[in-house]
């Protein structure tokens, strides 16, 4: 566990409360000093979800209590609206969802867009032309817009990576919509993209292509969340930028925002949030972004962090 800034001061106060007379009073004092968290943005895959893509009963219960106590709790995911899990959205009091790595925030359950930062259609077409050149047996490409995932019917085929879990494979297969003449539709209707996405069968190929894209399109944000994907969004999007924008809409300060994540596509929100929390199952580079490292996604790590920093005692 690592703490920083105001959170480090609070940790010291909590440690001082242990082993002294009237410890109960000191603990109450420390609780009063704890910086207040009013909004929590939660990555889904590898964070809220366990390895079976489930939200445990305990995590649901803790998030429900945080909302009851007045905290805004929302998914902050690379998934578009179509991929949002009912198990999360059905938690009483969930009002917002941050989708497509922060390209779009919607209100629940109406689906109203409250924030959006898209890749302009001209730039999207330039990237799509590159992706189409790479498509083949070991790579496919996808587009995210209007809350859905669209693939080109003429060329799309499922690509599987050795690390892809059965639950992830089911999710991918169930959320892609095939469209004829997809590229032409984007050009004719001038459709801005929430996200562009690539899936690879080989991580080494993915690594090479990610570097190429970053060199070719420096004004876009290009990263990954798994060993097999590349995610491309507007350079002005990002989970952190979107969380801060929602905070401004709701009157919530940046230092009052907690973010939980496990992968490079979470870095923006871990860098922007007042309290960045990283899962124990995260890679080492992502852990460097943490003020606090919680338990793994298999151990209800999100619930543990919310209990430590959001829920009020008593």
PLY file of the C-alpha trace (Angstrom):
ply
format ascii 1.0
element vertex 314
property float x
property float y
property float z
element edge 313
property int vertex1
property int vertex2
end_header
0.00 0.00 0.00
1.25 3.48 -0.90
-0.36 6.76 0.13
0.31 10.33 -1.04
-0.52 13.94 -0.22
-3.54 14.54 1.99
-4.12 10.79 2.06
-0.67 10.24 3.54
-1.44 12.77 6.30
-4.69 10.96 7.04
-2.89 7.60 7.16
-0.41 8.96 9.73
-3.28 10.23 11.89
-4.95 6.82 11.71
-1.71 5.11 12.73
-1.32 7.48 15.67
-4.82 6.58 16.79
-3.73 2.99 17.36
-2.30 2.12 20.78
-3.15 5.41 22.56
-5.67 6.12 25.29
-9.07 7.30 24.08
-8.27 5.63 20.78
-11.92 5.76 19.85
-11.85 9.56 19.99
-8.65 9.71 17.90
-10.16 7.41 15.30
-13.17 9.71 15.09
-10.79 12.65 14.66
-8.94 10.84 11.87
-12.23 10.00 10.19
-13.16 13.68 10.31
-9.82 14.65 8.74
-10.12 12.15 5.88
-10.53 14.03 2.57
-14.11 13.59 1.39
-14.77 11.46 -1.68
-17.96 12.47 -3.51
-17.53 10.56 -6.77
-16.00 7.16 -7.62
-15.18 6.08 -11.17
-14.70 2.33 -11.56
-13.13 0.43 -14.41
-14.99 -2.82 -15.09
-12.81 -5.55 -16.62
-10.12 -6.59 -14.17
-11.42 -4.15 -11.56
-15.09 -4.40 -10.60
-15.48 -7.70 -12.46
-13.84 -10.84 -11.15
-12.23 -13.16 -13.68
-15.62 -14.64 -14.57
-16.90 -11.16 -15.52
-19.14 -11.08 -12.44
-19.80 -8.42 -9.81
-19.92 -10.18 -6.46
-22.78 -9.72 -4.03
-20.41 -8.09 -1.54
-19.13 -5.51 -4.03
-22.70 -4.67 -5.10
-23.68 -4.23 -1.46
-20.75 -1.89 -0.72
-21.39 0.23 -3.81
-25.09 0.45 -2.92
-24.18 1.71 0.55
-21.75 4.29 -0.86
-24.54 5.64 -3.06
-26.95 5.65 -0.11
-24.42 7.78 1.77
-24.45 10.35 -1.05
-21.49 9.34 -3.25
-21.81 9.30 -7.05
-20.66 5.84 -8.23
-20.31 5.12 -11.94
-18.65 2.63 -14.29
-15.67 4.13 -16.15
-15.06 1.65 -18.91
-13.69 1.11 -22.39
-16.98 -0.56 -23.26
-19.65 1.37 -25.16
-23.23 1.71 -23.94
-24.21 -1.67 -25.49
-21.59 -3.42 -23.34
-22.59 -1.97 -19.97
-23.46 -4.75 -17.51
-26.95 -4.86 -16.09
-25.55 -6.09 -12.77
-23.89 -2.69 -12.30
-26.58 -0.47 -13.79
-29.25 -2.14 -11.65
-27.55 -1.05 -8.41
-30.03 1.45 -6.93
-28.85 5.02 -7.44
-26.43 4.53 -10.34
-27.14 7.63 -12.46
-24.24 7.89 -14.93
-21.96 5.68 -17.01
-18.63 6.72 -18.54
-18.16 4.72 -21.75
-15.64 4.18 -24.56
-12.68 5.28 -22.40
-14.30 8.62 -21.62
-15.47 9.55 -25.10
-19.07 9.59 -23.87
-20.92 9.86 -20.57
-24.59 8.93 -20.48
-27.35 9.33 -17.94
-28.98 6.15 -16.64
-31.52 4.91 -17.60
-32.49 7.42 -20.31
-29.24 7.07 -22.29
-29.04 10.88 -22.62
-25.54 12.05 -23.50
-24.21 14.50 -20.91
-20.61 14.64 -22.20
-18.99 13.64 -25.49
-15.55 13.94 -27.09
-15.37 12.13 -30.43
-12.68 11.45 -33.02
-13.65 13.68 -35.99
-14.89 11.61 -38.92
-12.05 12.71 -41.22
-9.39 11.58 -38.75
-11.32 8.37 -38.05
-11.30 7.48 -41.75
-7.53 7.96 -41.90
-7.08 5.50 -39.02
-9.59 3.06 -40.50
-7.64 2.93 -43.77
-4.54 1.89 -41.82
-6.46 -0.67 -39.76
-7.97 -2.20 -42.89
-4.47 -2.76 -44.29
-3.56 -4.77 -41.17
-6.77 -6.82 -41.03
-6.35 -10.53 -41.66
-6.33 -13.87 -39.90
-4.49 -12.43 -36.88
-6.15 -9.00 -36.63
-9.56 -7.40 -36.92
-10.82 -3.83 -36.57
-13.94 -2.33 -35.01
-15.72 1.01 -34.69
-17.56 2.39 -31.67
-20.27 4.99 -32.28
-23.81 5.76 -31.13
-23.26 3.49 -28.13
-22.65 0.37 -30.25
-19.80 -1.63 -31.80
-19.95 -1.94 -35.57
-17.81 -4.17 -37.78
-17.64 -4.40 -41.56
-19.69 -7.38 -42.69
-17.62 -7.98 -45.80
-14.35 -8.58 -43.96
-15.03 -9.21 -40.25
-14.07 -12.45 -38.56
-13.53 -13.30 -34.90
-9.91 -13.22 -33.71
-8.93 -15.13 -30.58
-5.88 -14.54 -28.36
-4.56 -17.25 -26.06
-5.22 -15.06 -22.97
-8.84 -14.37 -23.90
-11.13 -15.84 -21.26
-14.35 -17.64 -22.19
-16.31 -14.80 -20.58
-14.50 -12.19 -22.70
-15.05 -14.26 -25.84
-18.78 -14.44 -25.08
-18.89 -10.68 -24.53
-17.12 -9.93 -27.83
-19.26 -12.32 -29.84
-22.50 -10.96 -28.39
-21.86 -7.22 -28.81
-20.63 -6.78 -32.40
-23.08 -5.60 -35.07
-22.18 -6.34 -38.70
-22.78 -3.53 -41.21
-22.42 -3.60 -44.98
-20.30 -0.83 -46.47
-19.40 0.47 -43.02
-16.56 2.71 -44.19
-18.77 4.30 -46.85
-21.48 4.93 -44.26
-19.01 6.74 -41.98
-17.81 8.87 -44.88
-21.25 9.70 -46.26
-22.83 10.49 -42.88
-19.68 12.08 -41.44
-19.90 10.03 -38.26
-17.52 10.89 -35.44
-16.12 7.92 -33.51
-16.27 7.27 -29.80
-13.47 4.76 -30.23
-11.64 2.68 -32.82
-10.51 -0.77 -31.75
-8.18 -3.52 -32.90
-7.96 -7.13 -31.66
-4.87 -9.26 -32.30
-4.06 -12.95 -31.99
-0.43 -12.16 -31.13
0.78 -9.69 -28.48
4.06 -9.02 -30.26
2.21 -7.89 -33.36
-0.04 -5.75 -31.17
2.95 -4.07 -29.57
4.45 -3.19 -32.95
1.17 -1.85 -34.34
0.52 0.22 -31.22
3.86 1.99 -31.62
3.21 2.57 -35.32
-0.18 4.12 -34.62
1.25 6.38 -31.91
3.83 7.66 -34.40
1.31 8.12 -37.22
-1.42 9.78 -35.14
0.22 11.76 -32.30
-2.92 13.84 -31.72
-4.96 10.78 -30.79
-4.85 8.82 -27.53
-3.70 5.26 -28.26
-3.31 2.59 -25.56
-4.40 -0.92 -24.59
-6.30 -2.69 -21.82
-5.42 -6.34 -22.51
-2.58 -8.31 -24.14
-4.58 -8.43 -27.36
-6.16 -5.04 -28.06
-5.47 -1.44 -29.11
-7.88 1.36 -28.19
-7.93 4.66 -30.08
-9.84 7.72 -28.86
-9.72 11.48 -29.28
-6.67 13.10 -27.74
-9.08 15.22 -25.70
-11.02 12.23 -24.40
-9.86 9.85 -21.66
-11.48 8.47 -18.54
-9.88 11.09 -16.33
-10.82 14.04 -18.51
-14.40 12.77 -18.61
-14.58 12.22 -14.84
-13.33 15.75 -14.19
-15.83 17.13 -16.74
-18.68 15.30 -15.00
-17.40 16.60 -11.70
-17.66 20.16 -12.98
-21.23 19.52 -14.11
-22.12 18.16 -10.66
-20.08 20.62 -8.60
-17.54 18.01 -7.48
-13.87 18.97 -7.15
-11.07 16.90 -8.66
-9.67 16.10 -5.20
-13.08 14.67 -4.28
-12.88 12.04 -7.04
-11.60 8.50 -6.52
-10.75 6.26 -9.49
-10.07 2.50 -9.51
-8.34 0.72 -12.39
-5.91 -1.97 -13.45
-4.56 -1.23 -16.95
-2.95 1.41 -19.20
-6.33 2.59 -20.50
-6.99 3.69 -16.89
-3.87 5.85 -16.61
-5.62 9.07 -17.59
-8.16 8.78 -14.79
-5.56 7.57 -12.28
-3.49 10.67 -13.07
-6.48 13.02 -12.92
-8.32 11.70 -9.85
-7.72 13.03 -6.37
-7.36 9.47 -5.08
-6.02 6.97 -7.65
-6.56 3.35 -6.54
-4.97 0.46 -8.44
-5.84 -3.22 -8.20
-3.32 -5.76 -6.89
-3.76 -7.70 -10.16
-2.60 -4.70 -12.24
0.69 -4.58 -14.12
3.67 -2.92 -12.44
3.60 0.23 -14.59
-0.04 0.85 -13.71
0.72 0.31 -10.01
3.15 3.24 -10.20
0.11 5.49 -10.77
-1.45 4.51 -7.43
-1.82 6.41 -4.21
-3.33 3.20 -2.83
-3.05 -0.40 -4.02
-6.10 -2.40 -3.05
-6.83 -6.11 -3.13
-7.23 -7.96 -6.43
-10.40 -8.21 -8.50
-10.73 -11.79 -7.23
-10.76 -10.50 -3.64
-13.38 -7.73 -3.90
-10.64 -5.10 -4.14
-13.05 -2.36 -5.23
-15.28 -3.02 -2.21
-12.24 -2.93 0.07
-11.11 0.47 -1.26
-14.59 1.95 -1.02
-14.87 0.72 2.56
-11.52 2.35 3.41
-12.04 5.74 1.78
-15.71 6.37 1.04
-18.00 4.77 3.60
-18.60 6.70 6.79
-18.11 4.87 10.07
-21.19 4.10 12.07
0 1
1 2
2 3
3 4
4 5
5 6
6 7
7 8
8 9
9 10
10 11
11 12
12 13
13 14
14 15
15 16
16 17
17 18
18 19
19 20
20 21
21 22
22 23
23 24
24 25
25 26
26 27
27 28
28 29
29 30
30 31
31 32
32 33
33 34
34 35
35 36
36 37
37 38
38 39
39 40
40 41
41 42
42 43
43 44
44 45
45 46
46 47
47 48
48 49
49 50
50 51
51 52
52 53
53 54
54 55
55 56
56 57
57 58
58 59
59 60
60 61
61 62
62 63
63 64
64 65
65 66
66 67
67 68
68 69
69 70
70 71
71 72
72 73
73 74
74 75
75 76
76 77
77 78
78 79
79 80
80 81
81 82
82 83
83 84
84 85
85 86
86 87
87 88
88 89
89 90
90 91
91 92
92 93
93 94
94 95
95 96
96 97
97 98
98 99
99 100
100 101
101 102
102 103
103 104
104 105
105 106
106 107
107 108
108 109
109 110
110 111
111 112
112 113
113 114
114 115
115 116
116 117
117 118
118 119
119 120
120 121
121 122
122 123
123 124
124 125
125 126
126 127
127 128
128 129
129 130
130 131
131 132
132 133
133 134
134 135
135 136
136 137
137 138
138 139
139 140
140 141
141 142
142 143
143 144
144 145
145 146
146 147
147 148
148 149
149 150
150 151
151 152
152 153
153 154
154 155
155 156
156 157
157 158
158 159
159 160
160 161
161 162
162 163
163 164
164 165
165 166
166 167
167 168
168 169
169 170
170 171
171 172
172 173
173 174
174 175
175 176
176 177
177 178
178 179
179 180
180 181
181 182
182 183
183 184
184 185
185 186
186 187
187 188
188 189
189 190
190 191
191 192
192 193
193 194
194 195
195 196
196 197
197 198
198 199
199 200
200 201
201 202
202 203
203 204
204 205
205 206
206 207
207 208
208 209
209 210
210 211
211 212
212 213
213 214
214 215
215 216
216 217
217 218
218 219
219 220
220 221
221 222
222 223
223 224
224 225
225 226
226 227
227 228
228 229
229 230
230 231
231 232
232 233
233 234
234 235
235 236
236 237
237 238
238 239
239 240
240 241
241 242
242 243
243 244
244 245
245 246
246 247
247 248
248 249
249 250
250 251
251 252
252 253
253 254
254 255
255 256
256 257
257 258
258 259
259 260
260 261
261 262
262 263
263 264
264 265
265 266
266 267
267 268
268 269
269 270
270 271
271 272
272 273
273 274
274 275
275 276
276 277
277 278
278 279
279 280
280 281
281 282
282 283
283 284
284 285
285 286
286 287
287 288
288 289
289 290
290 291
291 292
292 293
293 294
294 295
295 296
296 297
297 298
298 299
299 300
300 301
301 302
302 303
303 304
304 305
305 306
306 307
307 308
308 309
309 310
310 311
311 312
312 313
